């Protein structure tokens, strides 16, 4: 139990000596994260109502929405073309990497490794 001035914090709830004679009523709190309006019952300390915030319109008019959709289709097409080109070059790239690894393997022959078992 924490004491802060004339208030006491007990189980996460503030109890004030001035509030003892008051009738418990519901109060409203605005959520700082989503701006929703939450109504809380003071006696039970439970949420009794929730009003979701009004979502702002994404587009002012239909023409803006249509323009945005066309731009998005163009970006999708561009990304798809880039992906196709990367896949076409992927086989050549892997072949070059493999040939380089074969050259390195031939240049440095394997030497038998000495195991602990062989030292006994």
C-alpha positions in Angstrom: 0.0 0.0 0.0 1.5 3.3 -1.1 0.6 6.7 0.4 0.8 9.8 -1.6 -0.4 13.0 0.1 -4.0 12.5 1.2 -4.5 9.6 -1.2 -3.7 5.9 -0.7 -2.9 3.4 -3.5 -4.3 0.0 -2.7 -4.4 -2.8 -5.3 -3.8 -0.3 -8.2 -6.8 1.9 -7.1 -6.6 5.4 -5.4 -8.7 5.9 -2.4 -9.1 9.5 -1.2 -10.5 10.4 2.2 -12.5 13.2 0.5 -14.3 10.7 -1.7 -15.8 8.6 1.1 -19.0 10.6 1.4 -19.5 10.9 -2.4 -21.9 8.9 -4.4 -20.1 6.6 -6.8 -20.8 7.7 -10.3 -19.5 6.7 -13.7 -16.8 8.8 -15.3 -15.4 9.0 -18.9 -11.8 8.6 -19.9 -10.3 9.2 -23.3 -7.8 6.5 -24.4 -4.5 8.1 -25.1 -3.6 5.5 -27.7 -6.7 5.2 -29.9 -8.7 8.2 -28.7 -11.7 6.0 -27.8 -14.1 7.2 -25.1 -14.3 4.7 -22.2 -17.0 5.0 -19.5 -15.9 3.5 -16.1 -18.1 2.8 -13.1 -16.4 4.3 -10.0 -17.9 1.8 -7.6 -16.9 -1.4 -9.4 -14.0 0.1 -11.3 -15.1 -1.7 -14.4 -15.6 -0.5 -18.0 -19.3 -0.2 -18.6 -19.2 1.4 -22.1 -16.8 2.0 -24.9 -17.2 4.4 -27.8 -14.8 3.8 -30.7 -13.3 6.9 -32.3 -14.4 8.0 -35.7 -12.0 6.9 -38.3 -10.8 9.7 -40.6 -11.5 9.2 -44.3 -8.6 7.9 -46.3 -9.5 9.8 -49.4 -11.3 13.1 -49.9 -13.1 12.1 -53.0 -13.5 9.1 -55.4 -11.0 10.5 -57.9 -8.2 10.5 -55.3 -9.0 6.9 -54.4 -9.0 5.8 -58.1 -5.7 7.7 -58.7 -4.1 6.0 -55.7 -5.3 2.5 -56.9 -3.8 3.1 -60.3 -0.5 4.2 -58.8 -0.5 1.1 -56.5 -1.1 -1.1 -59.6 1.9 0.5 -61.3 4.1 -0.2 -58.2 3.0 -3.8 -58.1 3.7 -4.3 -61.8 7.2 -2.8 -61.3 8.0 -5.0 -58.4 6.8 -8.1 -60.2 9.0 -7.2 -63.2 12.0 -6.7 -60.9 11.4 -10.1 -59.3 11.1 -11.9 -62.7 14.4 -10.3 -63.8 16.1 -11.4 -60.6 14.9 -15.0 -61.1 16.1 -15.0 -64.7 19.6 -14.0 -63.5 19.5 -16.3 -60.5 20.5 -19.4 -62.4 23.5 -17.7 -64.0 24.6 -16.3 -60.6 24.3 -19.7 -58.9 26.3 -21.3 -61.8 29.1 -18.7 -61.5 29.2 -19.2 -57.7 29.4 -23.0 -58.2 32.2 -22.7 -60.7 34.2 -20.4 -58.4 33.8 -22.9 -55.5 35.0 -25.7 -57.8 38.1 -23.7 -58.7 38.9 -23.0 -55.1 38.3 -26.7 -54.2 40.8 -27.8 -56.9 43.4 -25.2 -55.9 43.4 -26.3 -52.2 43.2 -30.1 -52.0 41.8 -31.7 -48.9 44.3 -32.8 -46.4 43.4 -35.6 -44.0 42.4 -34.3 -40.7 44.1 -35.6 -37.6 41.5 -36.9 -35.2 42.0 -37.4 -31.5 41.3 -41.1 -32.0 44.3 -41.3 -34.5 46.7 -39.9 -31.9 46.3 -42.8 -29.5 
